[in-house]
Amino acid sequence: MSDFIVPDLKKMKLPRDLKKLDTKQCEALCSEIRQILIDTVSKTGGHLASNLGTVELTLAIHRVFDSPKDKIVWDVGHQSYTHKLLTGRLDRFSTLRQENGLSGFCRPDESVHDAFISGHSSNSVSAALGIATAMKLSGSDRHTIAVLGDGAFTGGLVYEGMNNAGKSETNLIIILNHNEMSISKNVGSVAKYLSTLRTKESYHKTKNVVEKTLDLTPLVGKPLIKAIKSSKKAVKNVMLGSTMFEDLGFEFVGPLNGHDIEELEAGLKAAKQLKKPVIVHVNTIKGKGYAPAENNPGEFHGIGAFEIATGNPDVVPADSYSTVFGHELTALGKKDSRICAVTAAMKYGTGLQYFSKAFPDRFFDVGIAEEHAVTFCGGLAVQGFIPVFAVYSSFLQRAYDEIIHDLAICDTHAVLCVDRAGLVGEDGETHHGIFDVSFLSGIPNTTIYSPSCYEELRLCLRQAINNDKGIAAVRYPKGRNSTIYEVSEPTVTYSHSRNGGRLLVISYGRLFENVLKAQEQLHNSGIVFDTLKLVRIFPLSKEIIDIINSYDAVFFFEESYRSGSVSEKYASVCSNVASFAINGFVKHGEIHSLLDSCGLSAEKIAAKIREFCDG
Amino acid sequence: MSDFIVPDLKKMKLPRDLKKLDTKQCEALCSEIRQILIDTVSKTGGHLASNLGTVELTLAIHRVFDSPKDKIVWDVGHQSYTHKLLTGRLDRFSTLRQENGLSGFCRPDESVHDAFISGHSSNSVSAALGIATAMKLSGSDRHTIAVLGDGAFTGGLVYEGMNNAGKSETNLIIILNHNEMSISKNVGSVAKYLSTLRTKESYHKTKNVVEKTLDLTPLVGKPLIKAIKSSKKAVKNVMLGSTMFEDLGFEFVGPLNGHDIEELEAGLKAAKQLKKPVIVHVNTIKGKGYAPAENNPGEFHGIGAFEIATGNPDVVPADSYSTVFGHELTALGKKDSRICAVTAAMKYGTGLQYFSKAFPDRFFDVGIAEEHAVTFCGGLAVQGFIPVFAVYSSFLQRAYDEIIHDLAICDTHAVLCVDRAGLVGEDGETHHGIFDVSFLSGIPNTTIYSPSCYEELRLCLRQAINNDKGIAAVRYPKGRNSTIYEVSEPTVTYSHSRNGGRLLVISYGRLFENVLKAQEQLHNSGIVFDTLKLVRIFPLSKEIIDIINSYDAVFFFEESYRSGSVSEKYASVCSNVASFAINGFVKHGEIHSLLDSCGLSAEKIAAKIREFCDG
């Protein structure tokens, strides 16, 4: 310890050199990493609290296993920043979440150490089992490690994965990173059950037994397994009996102190030696090492840029589509006691905190369980209630079948409030809400609204709740209403503005602003065109078709995936419609820049129109 | 017992009068019902074994609870026939699964006693929780009962539901109908765990304790609860400790003998008195009371018409799209050891029994868990294997998000073999495969094939496995290739037949046969048109667009939901295309009759063409 050298991430061969560090060096490295995380995220924004909580765990994993020969699958990816730093991405870390920079999630095309894509919750066990099975088929005895938080345990996909993994005879290790938080406080009986494990005092015992066992065995390896297996009692001590996981066929190690690097490594080594499916329960503190994040892990889950000294965000948004929705729903809930609000672990993200406070009995946070949320809404609705499920567009994808089966077939009245519709910016492919128009419009008995400002959101919500039948979806983007144009006629249907042009330009939602900007840009060139703002975007409207047919040409700009889009549908019945929409997955970046790359910025829209008018 | 009167279902007020029967009459009624089930299903086809297994259970439920005030939610609905008979549908029972007749599943629009729709597995807990929550909000203390088989327990949606139900403080009763079979033998560690419960000898104890407790209490009701609750030991005896369910917050009753009406009723009464979420574990024998079904519950799960004396099906299909697929995949698997086959509890239904026998290590039955199946395929694929997931079209809906997130974003190569694509006939709305074209074509990096005969299925499968990148989906209908036309040029792309017409008629899959039939029908009227059979139906092809543009008019007939269909997509880029597709949910009935009602029979196609040519 006298020749202590502070490890320098910049100079290390990663992740190989991590194994050379002693405990003190590991601790120093963890401090260094925490500082990088805080510095970077304070500038770029991103997921901070979850990453601060898993610094030691990530280091321990990389010291006990050999990535990329062993495969690490990070669930959701909210906790993968340290992994990025420890696998040679320090030099690019300041580009985190910026266009052409590092992704905020795991991406196999970003690094060979990212074994599987992450972004949507609860997929890690199934993906890791696929990888572990492939290894077994290939004759490899390497390990696959899935790391997931207790929040992910509320998603049914985890159970499907565990049901298949328990009996799989693979070298699969599932690490439960238990911090009792996902995005907000976890809900449900599984979370409660896991908490009973967390609070068991036995991790010190585990630590001691594991260490003792290791001390007694000259070489780590078969002797260790033998030592553990020879004594049933010892096994029970090391593998703290957890009936639920044991019932599912797993060995169980833990709970381990997730901020004690030695205990973590001892536990992971024990799990590694077992050569069968193991659950390792690790207790961590979300936000560890940065007081503002420890005190407010929810606020520092996903955050924009902030001031390090105080933890105060750069700009506190005074309003957003989410909060406008939340306030309006609360007002409606006051008048109509049939209205219920449902969220899948996104109470704050969707703006439902106001409703939940006003009507706790009619508010339901179901955990990360979008499928259940929709079917549960179906049950409420058939009894005469009006369920409103507020959910991010890309996560609603998981409930596609339930929307068809448990709502649409019986023409059940339910309201889907689809937040984060359209491009979301820095979170990238997995989070852009570019498919909801396509999949919702492909379901019978569905009406879709895409308001272009706060007031239209309020109108559409009232219309959807009070007047519509069947499924009514109201979709709106992430963030604030940034329009510089006053909406003179808020509407739930459409607004047609005639200037005597032979060209009509249609759009909806926030993108309509870009059409107005293009109009302004082209004004000086003497290019005149008419505009149509759609608000009820589906089903198609006979009125709109008639309007379209009265023009020489119609350009329809749409912030949605092209195949299955509304513009495609109008184009299929009107021969003069040209559809401009998104043509594939879109990477992460700043929204206006992404829109431009999709041909949907004001400039690109203006260019298309100019081309047509000049042509 | 001397004045024993055999109960006559026809004359009873149902379900009310069921409560008046004594045990002997109940047993007689169960025999009567079994005979009706066997007689009817031998003519109509349907789900037999599962219904024979739940006769006593259904009767007990209706005697202990008051439908429709209490709500019964049947999972999947494979076991709802007795429920139909006991709720006044005897007179229409012979119309089961026939057009305009009774549905083979539960339908709220068929009876007030059908509390929720059924068809897709594992939704019952979530739906029942929604109903139970609505009751609680309305101040009702009525019960909601979800009945589900152990097969449904492999679906993640059940866990999402249980995670929320356990802590819900509702009068929710979940009845686990445990027969260790769903469609084929259940798989996974949950099934294994449930089996350990099943084999516990304690149900006699349960029976005795429950009965004793009932005897000791003069009135059923609060005294019973008190009696149970007052003694912790008694509670433990009655509520046989099942850690997994208890961990999830439920009380537990059982296992009960599912063919002993007295024991069932005692157990259900105990559950009813608890006034909180309860799991009732009921052991049943699938096929009970009909030897061929007891001996072959898999074969009698879903069956066509059969001869009662022998149990032999009317016609044993020598071949089907499923078996052709199964044989071809086995042949390909012989040549390429990277090919893996995955099914979600449909080994026989999808024709994978041949592959599973030949390559047991590369065959994976994951249970009713389509989401896991897709993500697991993603894991196999990133390690260089070629996963082939064979799945029914309507069940693949449940994996929509996983196809996007865990396959498409990384452009992972995986093959989806989409069986039961198009209308499936008697199973109706919940089972028609009319959405896969729309949702798969709405996902980037996806290629879709729709072969029109066995040989094309083989070609497409080889193409998808050996040559394609990304997601390749091969979709084919239920049953046999019935075409009377020889396919002279099997292809994986398209086949264009020129007769000098100014009209081109496009179709794909089995529907193309109807186009040829229409051609024949119109031949004598001197009406001539060209045809184009599409096999690779998506993405759109420049070649096809050029061909389309060379015609005055193009009629595109498609056995898929209209919104998001391929014909809509071609119509959006070619102004001369008219799209004829399915415009909403389609009820159950005989396939040709259903096609006719959708305007897709040969006659309706001919009529459209005649109209155009005469116009």
Interface residues (C-beta under 8 A of the other chain):
Chain A: V73 R107 P108 D109 A115 F116 I117 G119 H120 N123 S126 A127 A128 L129 G130 I131 A132 T133 A134 M135 L137 S138 T154 G155 G156 L157 V158 Y159 E160 G161 M162 N163 N164 G166 K167 V187 G188 S189 V190 A191 K192 Y193 T243 M244 D247 L248 G249 C340 D361 R362 F364 V366 G367 A369 E371 H372 T375 F376 C377 G378 G379 L380 A381 V382 Q383 G384 F385 P387 F395 Q397 R398 Y400 D401 E402 I404 H405 D406 A408 I409 C410 E429 T430 F435 S438 F439 S441 G442 I443 P444 N445 Y561 S563 G564 E568 K569 A571 S572 V573 S575 V577 S579 N583 G584 F585
Chain B: V73 R107 P108 D109 A115 F116 I117 G119 H120 N123 S126 A127 A128 L129 G130 I131 A132 T133 A134 M135 L137 S138 T154 G155 G156 L157 V158 Y159 E160 G161 M162 N163 N164 G166 K167 V187 G188 S189 V190 A191 K192 Y193 T243 M244 D247 L248 G249 C340 D361 R362 F364 V366 G367 A369 E371 H372 T375 F376 C377 G378 G379 L380 A381 V382 Q383 G384 F385 P387 F395 Q397 R398 Y400 D401 E402 I404 H405 D406 A408 I409 C410 E429 T430 F435 S438 F439 S441 G442 I443 P444 N445 Y561 S563 G564 E568 K569 A571 S572 V573 S575 V577 S579 N583 G584 F585
